[in-house]
Structures are given as structure tokens and as C-alpha cells.
Amino acid sequence: MKRLTLAAAVVVLALILCASTVIPNAHSARRDTGGKLKLDAPIPMDPEVAVGKLDNGLTYYIRVNRDPEKRAYIMLAVNAGSVLEDDDQVGLAHFVEHMGFNGTKHFPKQELVKYLESVGVAFGSQANAGTGFDQTVYRLTIPTDTAEIVEKAFEVLEDWARWINMEDEEIEKERGVIVEEWRLGLGAGERILNKQLPVLLKDSRYALRLPIGNKDSLRTFKPDAARRFYRDWYRPDLMAVIAVGDFDPKWIRALVEQHFAEMPPAEKPRPRTAFPVPDHTETLYSIVSDPEKTGTDITLYFKSDPLPEKTLADYRRDLVFRLHEDMFRQRLAELSQKPDPPVLGAMVRDGHFVREKEVYFLASSVKEGGLDRGLDAMLTEVARVKKYGFIEPELRRVKDRWIRVSQWSDQREKVKSDTYAGQCLNHFLNGDPIVNPATQRELYERLMPGVSLEEVNRLSAQWFGSGNCVILVGAPEKEGLSLPTEGELRSVFARVEQASVEPYTEAQMEKPLLAVTPKPGKIVKESKRPALGITEWTLSNGARVILKPTEFDRERIFFTAFSPGGLSLVSTDDFKSVVYGQQVIQSCGVGDFGREDLKKKLMGSIASASVQLYDLTDNCEGKAYAKDVETMFELLYLRFTAPRMCDDEFKAALVKIREYVRNKNADPQRVFQDTIQATITRHNPRYRPMTEAAVDSIDLGTAFRVYQDRFADASDFTFIFYGDFDAATLKPYVRTYIGSLPSLKRGETWRDLGIVPPAGVVKKVVHRGIAPKASVYLAFTGPYEWSRENQCAMNLMTEVLQTKLREVIREEKSGTYGVSVWGNGDKYPREKYQMSISFGCDPARVDELVAAIFSQIDTLKMNGPGDDYVQRAKETKKRYFEEKMKENAFWAGNLREAYFLGENPDDILKNPGIFESMSPQRIQEAARKCFDTNNYMQFVLMPESEGGK
């Protein structure tokens, strides 16, 4: 239930730094004769998961699931990661994983990726793998409407398990790609991590085995070392095959046996050793600064041994942990909203990021020079909950929220296959339970009421007890800024321990969210779009409502709304105030409820409505669980009619903005992005980089005035509702809460600000950063004839070019970890397009790789794409539409675009056919129009050592 990845840990540190034996399933929670749950009973296993083990020791998990339809999510999991590397193998667990895509017995060289793309499996998003400290996992999302594709997919899994090509030549080619992936991660976060991880994982092998390895090892390891890792650890007793999807489970089990039953076990298997993280009684400290760090952060880690998750008592204990965590998170969040906040942001979480240790941590960002005060505030809240605990209203709210969240998630037929596959993976690797949503909901509803405040409060002493505590501090390295010593931090602990703390109190807000129900408007016009199943209403106040019922997310209702105008109607003088101030107003609450009061009021509901100004539109969006739909409508109404202006939140926001701006130029990537934006917008004052002086000019009154003006007229708003509802059910809510919104009939539209990119060839080099890495960004812009056909041609051309650049720049030249190609055409405020290409690489290879990219662009323009590339791109798009057209997010985005652009929404259904009709010549034509080599911008970020500032 609580699993932290290495990536999550890095984020925190960056902030602060053939027969088979089937295993039986338990079908329900065991009860005693009185109907109560027996807590010594095992946690009920999802009865729809078949778990088995082949004679050679390989485990398999099979579960039928039809979301998405005609798809399967399959994995090969290897219970071996970087922690098992020998001293001459540092980084090679990850290296071996990469080799799985570079040639196997049945798919030599790059044929594996080409084959997968030919059947619509996109490399990266649907065919990928990952390596951690303790495991390596290969993942495929495949179509199941063709038997041959499924059978080939299991052949791919078998090849990964047994037949990865480890020839010297292929290993040498992949070195460059891995080094570029290592290079991509260089920077302040990586340098701080390398200093703090050995403290956090003191005396543990984990501290020496980051999965990415290090440059020296990656450049110098012997090929035999990689082959030895593959031979030692890729064996059936350490493997699981996981298959979840729309298929016949008997067929899938037969495929598992066909491909894996004959895989021989290791003759002399190396022990799969567990590497402990030793306990320590003293508090450990790591205080690190870096010249490229932009903020000051502090994290308190409390480590403990992992607890079992076998019985219902274990499950209940975990629920108590979650309740405690939620309540403490709310306490810390309130600290960050004070006018002069001691912490700028805070998070609380517990879980694992290495298998052998569990952590509970408190992480906060603080003002520059504010470490002492921030740590004092965090420790004071720890002392408060240890001494007084939480209060009943807090517990009641989080109980209600967890039960409602479980109801929101209880969609057995609508849970995505990758979610179920993830449960199976955690069961194999860590012994976590596999509980289906219906059982989870039942357990929540039966276990939650019995959780007492007293037992939740006891956890504070358990988590915040003595021993196994680590304090990590990360801060900018700059003249005039001194960091506290370990002794000074210890003195904060001593000071808080001696200080008196008052119990937590809160005012009770029992009043309704909306005191008076508004007078309903009328539906004056109704029309239908049968092809899309859409109903359109025009209301008496002029608002337009679009209703698109779907069956994709049971009991979930969503809406998105827009009105032409947005930030384009805001004056340049007011622009900064509005952009930053609207976020404050959004967080201030609505009506009679301030920020924290509103959060508490809504905690037992799943309902939201928020507003935002975009460049060309005023926007509102929200969602609700079916039982909370009226709350969503009330919030929508209040966002329009009763926003709040709160001075305290504004002062807190200014502190946070100022802290961000103070050191943002220490981040090379931030300077690079600012340079790109300033150049593309020709230094328009709206888009100039934020400065400390500009922060002082932000005015909340201006932001509030503009907010009220932008949402004072609902007559030109279009509201699009989608999800599990029928029109008759929503009609009274629409009439009451949208039909009653104010109507001024202003008939506004967006304004063209005349911001156009520079013409000709523009080249800029930014010299920033310590790390030996470069970033390249190419932008092609120009006029455009907007049409659905041109959009599809550009999209398909982008797919083709990205595939070709991956093959040439990554695979052939080993020059980068990946090349990103993006393109889009706009209809408003004028018809224009932008194509972007970006990648990271060795600074010494920038010119070479840029030249190679332009060579591929020229080839595409002159000769057009090969049929094979076109067919692969088309198949990817075909499979994309098959899946996405059965998701709410697809319809939300496409309907919004169609209504905003004034296009016929029925034309959304034409997209698959348009893609299929595209010829190589049409793609070549798109390339010629989009890549004018006499009109582009080239930006390069180079380290300071390559030329100075």
C-alpha cells in the first residue's frame, strides 16, 4: 500500500534534498459468527488473480481486465537490481536492461523496436523497462485483437529472460547511450544526492549502488562483467511473468508454460542476498550546499524496519498510519499559509525506497537563512502531536475522506490494467497484498469506524521516537549565506524539547457551503449530436452546456468550461499581478469559507471546481463523485460569484515567489528556458523573466479586480460535462447553478497581442552550469493553414522524424539518451505553427549532432519518408485512437478544442481515417512546410567551462 520508488526519494532529496503449482486465493475477509472481521485472518487475495509457479521456480500472475479493451499489460520482473552488482559491475544492472532492446535471439539489432512499432506498440510509452536497487522490470502494453501479436509478445519476454545479445560490439555501442543518460541527470540534485545518500543509508551497500552507476564504471567495465550479471541473476527462481488484460486466461497460461517452462534453473545459483540498512541510535546530519541549488530545504527522516502486510490486523495498522499521516500533513500545510511562513511548503510521507528499510519523513522548503526557524516550526508540530495528539474533528474528516476515496476508486471493471499489474509486481517483489477495489472499499468501511483517536495518537511516539533519525539539509552556495552547523541544529532540538507547546484548536464551521440556493434559469434551446451522443443546451443567461455521457469512469462526473478572452484582455501593466495573483485568489476559498475552512468542509467529499486564466480563454474545470455532484455545482457557482481576497495568503505567496526568484538564475536550465522564451517573444514585457523588483509590483487588488471582471459574465461560457451521468439527472443542477450565473451579454473575444517570433536564423549560446553537459533546442516557426488534415499530417510527420532521429542520433551515433520532437499548429490568435527538437549531449558533440539532425530533415524534405516509417507511425496512431477514444480525457480535450475553434465536433470521429489516408508524399509536404532552414532559432546551453558566462 505504500511503496516509494528511488525517483520519489530523489525528488525528496532534491527538495531538501511443464506443470505449475497454483497458489490458492482467499476470496473474502474471514468473519467470526458475530459478523466481525477476524483480524488474524489473512488479507483477502483478489480472487480474479491467478498466481502460479512453474517447476523451475518462475512465478506468474494472470488477471483478466477489460480496461482498456483489446489490450494487455505484460511484464517480466526480475528480483535483482543494482544492489547485487559486484565491484566491477557498478551500473551494469541498468546496462543489461538497456541491452534488452538492442538485440535478442529472435529480434537482432534494432528489429525488436521496429517490430513493436509495426504493431502499434510505442517505444518508451508502451515498451519500456526500469532498474532499481532491488529489481529490474520490463513492460509491454500490447493489442490483444490479434493472436500473433500476443504470441510474439511472450516471445519478447522469453528473449529478455534468456536470450539478450551480449556481444562485445553491441555493448560498446550502448556505452555511449548509457553515459548520455548518466549525463542527463547531472546537476545540483545529483551532486547533493551523492553526498546525502551515504548518510541516509549509512553503512549500507545501497549507498554505493545507485542504479545509474558512474561515468568511470560505465566507460571502463569489461563486457564479461555485464554478461556475468545477466548469467547470475536472470534466472527463473528470481523471475515473474505478469499478464493483465483483455484475453483468455487459459491461453495466456499456456503461453507462459510454452515460453518459460523449459528455461533451465541455475546450476549453482548465487544467493539472492538481502542487504540491511543498519540502525543507529545517534541522529545523523548532512548539511550540503551547491552553487546551482535554488532553494533551501530540510528533511527529517525516521527509519524503521519494514512491517509485515499479511493479516487484516496488518491492513488495519496500515490504515491507522495513513490517517495519522493525513492529519499531520494538514497541520504542516497550515504553517505554510501564515503571512510570514516559517516553511514555504511541506510534505509528509512514509514508505520504502529500498526494500530493507521503511522511512517516515517530513520535508520542508524554507526561506533563505531560515533553516533554524523552519526546523523549529517542524519540530514544534512534532512535539504538539506527541504531547496532545490530534482532535476528533480531524480524525472524523480524514476517515470520511478515505471512505469516499475508496468509493471513487471502486470500479472493478474500470481499473486500468497497469494498476492491477503493479499490484502483482509489488506482491512478487515485496509480498504486498493484492486487494481488489471492492474488497478494499468493504475493508475501509468496516475497519475505519473502529479506529480510535487514542490509537492514532500513539503512533506519534512510535514514529518520532529516539534513534534512526537523519536530518538532511540542502541550500544554495553563495556569498553571504552561511549554513548552520550540526551543533546549531542539535540546539534547535534541545530548545524545542524544553519549550512549552499549546494544544491545537480549530473553529467549527457547521454552516452550509451555499446559504441560499440561487433562482434557476431556463433551458431555452436543446439540440442533439447523435453521432457523438451529445446533448447541447442554451440557457436563458446565454451560457452553452454540452453533455457527453460516457461509461468510462463509473460514478465520476467531470466538466471543463471556457470563454474567449483570457489573459489576452489583461493589460501589460496588470499582467504579472494577474498571473501570480490568480493563484492566490484560487487558494483563498469561496463565500464564507477561507482556505483551511473550505478544505475541512470538503474533506468528506470528492468535489472540486477551480478557475484559471489562459492566454486566450477564461477557464473553469471540476469533478465530482456522483454522490457529491451538487457540491461541485455549488463550488462552480461560488467561484464565479463569491471569490475571496485574503491578505494573509497573499503575503505568504509573495514570500514564496520572492524566494523562488531570488536564486532561480543559479539553475542553468532556468536561465536557458528564460532565454528561449525571451527570444521567441521578442522580449515582450509580459514574458520577461521575473525579478525581485517585479515581485514588489504584484498587487492583489489588481488581480482580484480582473478576476471579478473575467467571471462577471457567463453568457459567453461553454460548459462541457462528461462522465457517468444522464442529462435528466444534471438538468436541475445546470439550471440552478449555471443558469443563475450573471449575464452581461458582452460578447467578448480574445485579442491578438501581435507577439511573433523573430524572422531569419537566430542562434544563441548560453554558458551556465558546472556539469559537463549541453542542452540543444531548435524551434521552427511560421504561418500555417489550420485544418484537421494539416494537423494530422504534421502529427504523423513528427512521429516519423522522431523515430528516425532516435535511430540515427541515439542508436547509430550513441550521441544522446533521447531526442524529443514536438509540433503543433494554432488557429488562433492567428494561423501559425511551431516545430521543436530538443536533446541533451556531450558539449563536444553539439555541432556534430545538430548537423546530423539537419541532414535527416533535409533527407525527409527531399526524399520523403520510407513506407516502413509511415506504416509504423500509422499503426501507432491507429492503436492510440482505439484506446484513447474510450477515455474521458480524450473527449474533454477534443470537444473543448472543437467548440473553441468553431469546428464541427462530429469531425473528431474522422481523425483515425485521416491518419490512415496519409501518403508518404503528404508527410513530405508537411516537412517542407514546417522546416524552413532559412527561418529557425537554435539555442544551446553549454557549461561555463566551455566559454565562460
TIDRENTI-617119 format. One record per residue (C-alpha): y, x, z; residue in one letter. Coordinates in steps of 0.2 Angstrom, whole numbers, padded with zeros to 4 digits, always signed. Last residue first. Layout:
BEGIN
YXZa ...
This chain:
BEGIN
+0167+0147-0094k +0157+0163-0098g +0148+0167-0114g +0129+0166-0112e +0129+0170-0093s +0138+0154-0091e +0123+0144-0096p +0125+0134-0113m +0128+0116-0116l +0129+0112-0135v +0138+0098-0143f +0137+0094-0162q +0148+0080-0170m +0145+0073-0187y +0153+0069-0203n +0149+0081-0218n +0131+0080-0214t +0131+0062-0217d +0115+0056-0209f +0115+0037-0207c +0117+0032-0225k +0105+0044-0232r +0093+0040-0218a +0094+0022-0221a +0090+0025-0240e +0075+0035-0236q +0069+0021-0225i +0071+0008-0239r +0062+0021-0251q +0047+0022-0239p +0046+0003-0240s +0050-0009-0226m +0041-0026-0228s +0031-0024-0212e +0047-0021-0202f +0055-0037-0210i +0039-0047-0206g +0039-0042-0187p +0058-0046-0186n +0057-0064-0194k +0054-0073-0177l +0071-0067-0171i +0078-0076-0186d +0076-0093-0176d +0091-0087-0166p +0103-0089-0180n +0117-0077-0179e +0133-0079-0170g +0134-0061-0163l +0134-0067-0145f +0121-0081-0148y +0109-0068-0157a +0111-0054-0145e +0108-0065-0129r +0093-0073-0138l +0086-0055-0141n +0089-0048-0124g +0083-0063-0114a +0068-0066-0126w +0062-0048-0124f +0064-0048-0105a +0054-0064-0104n +0038-0056-0110e +0026-0063-0123k +0036-0057-0138m +0035-0040-0131k +0016-0038-0133e +0013-0043-0151e +0031-0036-0155f +0026-0019-0150y +0010-0019-0158r +0018-0022-0175k +0032-0009-0171k +0019+0004-0168t +0009-0001-0183e +0025+0000-0194k +0029+0018-0187a +0011+0024-0191r +0012+0016-0208q +0028+0025-0212v +0023+0042-0206y +0007+0040-0217d +0017+0035-0232d +0027+0051-0231g +0045+0049-0228p +0059+0051-0241g +0061+0065-0252n +0079+0070-0252m +0085+0061-0236k +0070+0064-0226l +0070+0083-0232t +0088+0084-0227d +0085+0077-0210i +0070+0089-0208q +0081+0104-0213s +0094+0098-0201f +0082+0098-0187i +0076+0116-0191a +0094+0122-0191a +0096+0115-0174v +0081+0123-0169l +0086+0141-0175e +0104+0139-0169d +0098+0134-0151v +0084+0147-0149r +0092+0160-0138a +0098+0146-0126p +0080+0141-0123d +0078+0123-0126c +0083+0105-0122g +0084+0090-0134f +0096+0077-0141s +0097+0068-0157i +0110+0053-0159s +0113+0041-0173m +0129+0030-0171q +0133+0014-0182y +0148+0004-0186k +0153-0014-0190e +0169-0018-0180r +0171-0025-0162p +0157-0030-0165y +0143-0029-0177k +0135-0013-0170d +0121-0002-0177g +0110+0008-0167n +0101+0025-0167g +0091+0036-0155w +0081+0052-0157v +0075+0061-0142s +0066+0078-0145v +0053+0084-0132g +0047+0099-0122y +0056+0111-0134t +0054+0125-0145g +0035+0126-0147s +0039+0129-0165k +0024+0119-0173e +0021+0107-0159e +0038+0104-0151r +0051+0107-0165i +0040+0102-0180v +0028+0089-0174e +0040+0081-0162r +0054+0082-0175l +0042+0072-0187k +0038+0059-0175t +0057+0057-0170q +0061+0055-0189l +0048+0041-0192v +0053+0031-0177e +0072+0033-0181t +0068+0027-0199m +0060+0012-0192l +0075+0007-0181n +0087+0011-0195m +0077+0000-0207a +0076-0014-0194c +0094-0014-0190q +0098-0014-0209n +0087-0029-0211e +0094-0039-0197r +0111-0036-0204s +0127-0026-0200w +0135-0016-0214e +0140+0001-0206y +0154+0012-0205p +0151+0030-0197g +0144+0040-0184t +0132+0055-0182f +0130+0062-0165a +0120+0079-0161l +0117+0083-0143y +0109+0100-0138v +0105+0106-0120s +0103+0124-0115a +0093+0133-0102k +0093+0149-0092p +0099+0141-0076a +0116+0146-0069i +0127+0132-0076g +0141+0129-0087r +0147+0136-0104h +0151+0120-0115v +0150+0123-0134v +0159+0111-0146k +0157+0107-0164k +0166+0094-0174v +0162+0091-0192v +0173+0078-0201g +0180+0062-0193a +0184+0060-0175p +0176+0045-0166p +0185+0028-0166v +0193+0018-0152i +0204+0005-0160g +0204-0006-0145l +0196-0021-0154d +0199-0036-0143r +0186-0048-0137w +0188-0067-0138t +0197-0081-0129e +0196-0099-0132g +0207-0103-0118r +0199-0120-0114k +0204-0119-0096l +0188-0125-0089s +0183-0123-0070p +0165-0124-0066l +0158-0142-0062s +0146-0142-0077g +0139-0126-0071i +0134-0131-0053y +0131-0149-0054t +0126-0152-0072r +0115-0137-0073v +0107-0141-0056y +0104-0159-0062p +0096-0153-0078k +0085-0139-0072l +0070-0150-0068t +0072-0160-0084a +0073-0145-0095a +0056-0138-0089d +0054-0122-0079f +0044-0106-0079d +0056-0093-0087g +0072-0093-0097y +0089-0099-0095f +0103-0094-0106i +0121-0098-0101f +0135-0097-0114t +0152-0095-0107f +0168-0101-0117d +0172-0116-0106s +0169-0107-0090a +0187-0102-0087d +0193-0094-0071a +0179-0080-0072f +0190-0067-0081r +0205-0072-0072d +0198-0071-0054q +0190-0054-0058y +0207-0048-0065v +0216-0052-0049r +0202-0045-0039f +0203-0028-0048a +0222-0027-0046t +0221-0031-0028g +0208-0018-0026l +0219-0004-0032d +0212+0012-0039i +0226+0024-0041s +0220+0036-0027d +0204+0038-0036v +0214+0044-0051a +0221+0059-0041a +0203+0064-0036e +0198+0064-0055t +0188+0053-0066m +0184+0060-0083p +0194+0052-0097r +0187+0036-0104y +0201+0024-0102r +0214+0037-0107p +0206+0039-0124n +0202+0057-0126h +0196+0055-0144r +0183+0043-0139t +0169+0054-0146i +0177+0069-0139t +0180+0063-0121a +0162+0056-0120q +0154+0072-0126i +0165+0082-0114t +0161+0071-0100d +0142+0072-0103q +0143+0091-0103f +0153+0092-0087v +0140+0080-0079r +0126+0091-0086q +0133+0106-0078p +0135+0099-0061d +0149+0108-0051a +0161+0097-0060n +0155+0082-0050k +0161+0091-0034n +0176+0080-0028r +0172+0065-0039v +0157+0059-0030y +0165+0062-0013e +0180+0052-0019r +0169+0038-0026i +0160+0037-0009k +0176+0037+0001v +0184+0024-0011l +0169+0013-0008a +0171+0013+0011a +0189+0008+0009k +0184-0006-0002f +0171-0012+0009e +0183-0013+0024d +0196-0022+0013d +0186-0036+0008c +0191-0047-0007m +0179-0062-0008r +0173-0072-0023p +0174-0091-0022a +0174-0100-0039t +0164-0090-0052f +0153-0080-0040r +0152-0096-0029l +0145-0107-0043y +0131-0093-0048l +0127-0092-0029l +0124-0111-0028e +0114-0110-0044f +0103-0097-0037m +0101-0106-0020t +0096-0122-0031e +0082-0111-0038v +0074-0106-0022d +0057-0115-0023k +0055-0109-0041a +0058-0091-0036y +0075-0086-0043a +0084-0075-0055k +0102-0070-0059g +0115-0065-0073e +0133-0066-0076c +0143-0057-0089n +0161-0056-0096d +0159-0048-0113t +0166-0035-0125l +0165-0019-0115d +0155-0026-0100y +0162-0035-0085l +0149-0039-0072q +0143-0054-0062v +0129-0056-0050s +0117-0071-0046a +0102-0070-0034s +0088-0079-0027a +0071-0075-0018i +0074-0082-0002s +0071-0078+0017g +0084-0063+0016m +0097-0074+0008l +0107-0078+0024k +0105-0060+0030k +0111-0053+0014k +0126-0065+0014l +0130-0061+0032d +0130-0042+0028e +0142-0044+0013r +0153-0057+0020g +0149-0076+0019f +0161-0090+0019d +0163-0090+0001g +0155-0075-0008v +0149-0058-0003g +0159-0042-0003c +0146-0032-0014s +0152-0039-0031q +0170-0037-0026i +0166-0018-0023v +0158-0016-0039q +0172-0025-0048q +0184-0012-0040g +0177+0003-0050y +0179-0004-0067v +0194-0015-0063v +0204-0001-0054s +0200+0011-0068k +0205-0001-0082f +0221-0008-0074d +0234+0004-0083d +0223+0003-0099t +0225-0016-0099s +0209-0027-0097v +0205-0038-0112l +0192-0025-0119s +0184-0025-0102l +0176-0042-0105g +0182-0054-0118g +0168-0065-0126p +0159-0075-0113s +0141-0071-0107f +0127-0078-0097a +0109-0072-0092t +0097-0083-0083f +0080-0081-0074f +0067-0093-0067i +0050-0087-0059r +0037-0100-0054e +0024-0091-0066r +0030-0077-0076d +0025-0078-0095f +0024-0096-0097e +0041-0099-0106t +0054-0112-0106p +0070-0107-0116k +0085-0117-0111l +0102-0113-0119i +0117-0119-0110v +0135-0120-0118r +0150-0122-0107a +0164-0133-0114g +0168-0142-0097n +0159-0158-0103s +0143-0148-0106l +0135-0143-0122t +0116-0142-0121w +0104-0132-0132e +0085-0134-0130t +0074-0120-0136i +0055-0121-0141g +0058-0106-0153l +0053-0115-0169a +0058-0132-0162p +0076-0127-0160r +0083-0143-0151k +0100-0151-0149s +0110-0159-0135e +0128-0164-0133k +0139-0171-0120v +0130-0165-0105i +0141-0171-0090k +0149-0163-0075g +0144-0164-0058p +0156-0165-0043k +0153-0150-0032p +0142-0150-0017t +0152-0146-0001v +0148-0133+0012a +0139-0120+0000l +0129-0107+0008l +0125-0119+0023p +0131-0114+0040k +0119-0105+0053e +0128-0089+0053m +0123-0080+0069q +0134-0065+0074a +0125-0049+0077e +0121-0038+0091t +0113-0021+0093y +0111-0014+0110p +0124-0001+0116e +0120+0018+0117v +0123+0030+0131s +0124+0049+0126a +0112+0062+0133q +0100+0061+0119e +0114+0060+0106v +0121+0076+0113r +0105+0086+0113a +0100+0081+0095f +0118+0086+0090v +0115+0102+0099s +0100+0106+0088r +0111+0104+0073l +0123+0117+0079e +0108+0129+0083g +0101+0127+0066e +0118+0132+0059t +0131+0120+0052p +0136+0124+0034l +0153+0131+0029s +0164+0124+0015l +0180+0135+0012g +0173+0142-0004e +0159+0133-0012k +0140+0130-0010e +0137+0112-0011p +0125+0105+0002a +0107+0102+0006g +0100+0099+0023v +0082+0096+0028l +0076+0092+0046i +0058+0093+0049v +0049+0084+0064c +0030+0087+0067n +0033+0085+0086g +0040+0073+0098s +0041+0054+0095g +0051+0045+0082f +0037+0037+0073w +0027+0032+0088q +0042+0028+0099a +0049+0017+0086s +0032+0009+0083l +0033+0000+0100r +0047-0011+0093n +0036-0019+0081v +0023-0023+0094e +0036-0031+0105e +0044-0041+0091l +0027-0050+0089s +0016-0051+0073v +0006-0067+0075g +0016-0076+0062p +0014-0062+0049m -0005-0062+0049l -0010-0079+0041r +0004-0080+0028e +0003-0062+0024y -0016-0062+0022l -0016-0078+0011e -0002-0070+0000r -0013-0054-0001q -0028-0064-0005t -0019-0072-0020a -0011-0056-0026p -0028-0047-0027n -0032-0033-0014v -0039-0017-0019i -0039-0006-0003p -0033+0012-0003d -0048+0025-0003g -0036+0039-0008n -0041+0044-0025l -0053+0031-0031f -0044+0016-0022h -0027+0023-0028n -0034+0023-0046l -0041+0005-0044c -0024-0001-0038q -0015+0008-0052g -0027-0001-0064a -0022-0018-0057y -0003-0014-0060t -0007-0007-0077d -0015-0024-0082s +0001-0033-0078k +0000-0047-0065v +0001-0064-0074k -0016-0072-0072e -0016-0069-0053r +0002-0074-0051q +0006-0072-0033d +0020-0059-0034s +0034-0072-0030w +0023-0079-0016q +0021-0062-0009s +0040-0059-0010v +0042-0076-0001r +0031-0070+0013i +0039-0053+0014w +0056-0061+0015r +0052-0074+0029d +0045-0060+0039k +0060-0049+0036v +0072-0064+0042r +0062-0068+0058r +0061-0050+0063l +0080-0048+0062e +0083-0064+0071p +0071-0059+0085e +0080-0043+0089i +0075-0025+0086f +0071-0011+0099g +0082-0008+0114y +0079+0010+0118k +0069+0017+0103k +0079+0006+0091v +0096+0012+0098r +0090+0030+0099a +0085+0030+0081v +0102+0022+0077e +0111+0036+0087t +0101+0049+0077l +0107+0043+0061m +0125+0042+0067a +0124+0060+0075d +0117+0066+0059l +0131+0059+0049g +0144+0066+0061r +0137+0083+0061d +0134+0083+0042l +0152+0078+0038g +0159+0093+0030g +0158+0085+0013e +0155+0067+0017k +0137+0061+0020v +0121+0057+0010s +0107+0050+0020s +0088+0051+0021a +0077+0044+0035l +0059+0049+0033f +0042+0043+0038y +0028+0055+0032v +0010+0055+0029e +0000+0070+0027k -0017+0076+0018e -0015+0067+0002r +0002+0075-0003v +0017+0063-0007f +0012+0050+0006h +0020+0035+0013g +0036+0030+0023d +0053+0025+0019r +0071+0024+0025v +0086+0026+0014m +0104+0029+0017a +0121+0030+0008g +0138+0036+0012l +0135+0040+0030v +0148+0041+0044p +0157+0028+0035p +0176+0027+0036d +0179+0008+0032p +0161+0005+0038k +0149+0000+0024q +0137+0015+0025s +0133+0011+0043l +0127-0006+0039e +0114+0001+0027a +0107+0011+0042l +0103-0005+0051r +0096-0014+0036q +0084+0001+0033r +0078-0001+0051f +0073-0019+0049m +0064-0015+0033d +0054+0000+0040e +0049-0010+0055h +0043-0024+0045l +0033-0012+0033r +0025-0004+0048f +0020-0020+0055v +0012-0025+0038l +0002-0008+0039d -0005-0012+0056r -0011-0029+0049r -0020-0020+0035y -0028-0008+0047d -0033-0023+0058a -0040-0031+0042l -0051-0016+0040t -0052-0001+0029k -0035+0007+0027e -0037+0023+0038p -0021+0032+0044l -0015+0048+0037p -0010+0061+0049d +0008+0062+0054s +0025+0069+0049k +0042+0064+0054f +0055+0069+0041y +0074+0068+0044l +0084+0070+0029t +0102+0076+0026i +0113+0076+0011d +0129+0084+0005t +0134+0081-0013g +0137+0089-0030t +0125+0103-0030k +0128+0116-0043e +0134+0130-0032p +0119+0128-0020d +0117+0126-0002s +0102+0126+0009v +0099+0122+0028i +0080+0121+0031s +0075+0116+0049y +0059+0114+0058l +0057+0104+0075t +0044+0113+0086e +0027+0105+0090t +0019+0109+0073h +0005+0101+0064d -0003+0110+0049p -0003+0102+0032v -0022+0102+0028p -0030+0107+0012f -0045+0097+0007a -0058+0107-0003t -0068+0100-0018r -0082+0112-0015p -0086+0121-0031r -0101+0113-0040p -0116+0124-0044k -0125+0115-0058e -0110+0104-0062a -0116+0086-0067p -0121+0083-0085p -0112+0070-0095m -0126+0059-0102e -0120+0043-0093a -0102+0046-0099f -0100+0040-0116h -0113+0027-0118q -0113+0022-0100e -0094+0019-0100v -0096+0010-0117l -0109-0002-0110a -0098-0006-0095r -0084-0010-0108i -0096-0022-0117w -0101-0031-0101k -0083-0033-0096p -0079-0042-0112d -0060-0038-0116f -0042-0042-0111d -0038-0028-0099g -0042-0016-0085v -0053-0001-0088a -0054+0013-0075i -0065+0028-0078v -0067+0039-0063a -0070+0058-0061m -0074+0070-0047l -0093+0068-0047d -0092+0068-0066p -0085+0085-0069r -0068+0092-0074y -0065+0103-0059w -0074+0120-0062d -0075+0120-0081r -0057+0115-0084y -0051+0127-0071f -0061+0141-0078r -0055+0137-0096r -0037+0139-0090a -0041+0156-0081a -0050+0161-0097d -0034+0159-0107p -0027+0173-0096k -0010+0169-0087f +0005+0178-0092t +0019+0166-0098r +0014+0151-0087l +0012+0162-0072s +0028+0171-0074d +0038+0155-0078k +0031+0145-0063n +0019+0131-0059g +0023+0113-0065i +0011+0106-0052p +0020+0114-0037l +0006+0125-0029r +0013+0136-0016l +0019+0123-0003a +0003+0113-0006y -0007+0128+0002r +0000+0123+0019s +0008+0135+0031d +0024+0124+0032k +0024+0109+0021l +0042+0104+0024l +0047+0122+0027v +0039+0128+0011p +0046+0113+0001l +0064+0117+0006q +0067+0133-0003k +0058+0128-0020n +0066+0111-0018l +0084+0118-0017i +0081+0128-0033r +0073+0113-0042e +0087+0101-0037g +0101+0113-0041a +0094+0117-0059g +0078+0119-0069l +0068+0105-0073g +0070+0106-0092l +0065+0125-0091r +0047+0120-0084w +0045+0108-0098e +0051+0122-0110e +0038+0134-0102v +0025+0120-0105i +0030+0119-0124v +0030+0138-0126g +0013+0140-0118r +0005+0127-0129e +0004+0138-0145k -0005+0152-0135e -0017+0139-0128i -0021+0133-0146e -0024+0151-0152e -0035+0155-0137d -0047+0141-0140e -0048+0128-0126m -0052+0113-0136n -0055+0098-0124i -0073+0092-0125w -0079+0086-0109r -0068+0074-0099a -0054+0073-0112w -0067+0071-0126d -0075+0057-0116e -0059+0048-0114l -0055+0049-0132v -0072+0042-0137e -0068+0028-0125f -0053+0025-0136a -0063+0026-0151k -0074+0011-0145e -0058+0001-0141v -0050+0004-0158i -0067+0000-0167e -0069-0016-0158a -0052-0023-0165t -0042-0036-0155d -0042-0024-0140t -0026-0015-0143p -0024+0001-0132i -0014+0007-0117t -0020+0024-0113l -0018+0035-0098r -0025+0052-0092y -0024+0056-0074v -0024+0073-0065t -0026+0073-0046q -0022+0081-0029d -0005+0091-0031f +0000+0080-0046g -0004+0080-0065t +0001+0067-0077g -0005+0060-0094a +0001+0050-0108n -0003+0038-0122a +0006+0021-0121q +0024+0027-0118s +0022+0046-0122g +0013+0044-0139f +0014+0026-0145a -0003+0017-0148v +0000+0007-0163g -0017+0010-0172v -0010+0025-0183s -0001+0031-0168e -0017+0034-0159l -0024+0043-0174y -0009+0054-0176k -0009+0059-0158v -0028+0064-0158l -0027+0072-0175e -0014+0085-0168q -0027+0100-0168k -0045+0093-0169p -0049+0075-0164f -0068+0073-0161h -0071+0089-0151k -0054+0090-0144t -0037+0096-0150g -0019+0097-0143n -0018+0081-0133f -0030+0087-0120g -0021+0104-0119m -0007+0096-0110h -0019+0091-0095e -0026+0109-0095v -0008+0115-0093f -0005+0104-0078h -0020+0111-0069a -0014+0128-0075l +0002+0129-0066g -0004+0143-0055v -0021+0148-0061q -0022+0167-0056d -0021+0163-0038d -0034+0149-0039d -0029+0131-0043e -0035+0118-0031l -0018+0112-0025v -0013+0109-0043s -0024+0094-0046g -0042+0088-0045a -0049+0071-0042n -0049+0067-0061v -0044+0050-0067a -0048+0044-0085l -0038+0029-0088m -0038+0013-0098i -0025-0001-0100y -0032-0014-0111a -0023-0026-0123r -0027-0042-0133k -0016-0052-0121e -0004-0043-0109p -0008-0049-0097d -0025-0055-0100r -0035-0047-0086n -0054-0042-0085v -0057-0029-0072r -0068-0013-0074i -0069+0001-0062y -0080+0016-0064y -0086+0031-0054t -0094+0046-0061l -0108+0053-0049g -0121+0059-0062n -0131+0043-0058d -0117+0032-0063l -0106+0024-0050k -0099+0006-0050g -0085-0005-0046v -0082-0022-0054a -0065-0029-0050v -0064-0048-0050e -0069-0049-0032p -0054-0040-0026d -0060-0032-0011m -0057-0040+0006p -0051-0028+0019i -0066-0025+0030p -0069-0036+0046a -0063-0029+0062d -0048-0040+0062l -0058-0056+0062k -0046-0069+0055l -0045-0085+0064k -0054-0101+0058g -0061-0105+0075g -0079-0100+0070t -0073-0082+0066d -0066-0078+0049r -0071-0064+0036r -0057-0062+0023a -0064-0066+0006s -0075-0060-0008h -0081-0043-0002a -0086-0033-0017n -0103-0024-0019p -0104-0007-0026i -0114-0006-0042v -0127+0008-0044t -0127+0014-0061s -0141+0017-0073a -0140+0028-0088c +0087+0087-0004l +0095+0078+0003i +0097+0068-0012l +0087+0081-0022a +0074+0082-0008l +0072+0063-0009v +0071+0063-0028v +0058+0077-0027v +0048+0067-0015a +0048+0052-0026a +0043+0063-0041a +0028+0070-0030l +0022+0052-0029t +0024+0042-0013l +0010+0029-0010r +0012+0015+0002k +0000+0000+0000m 
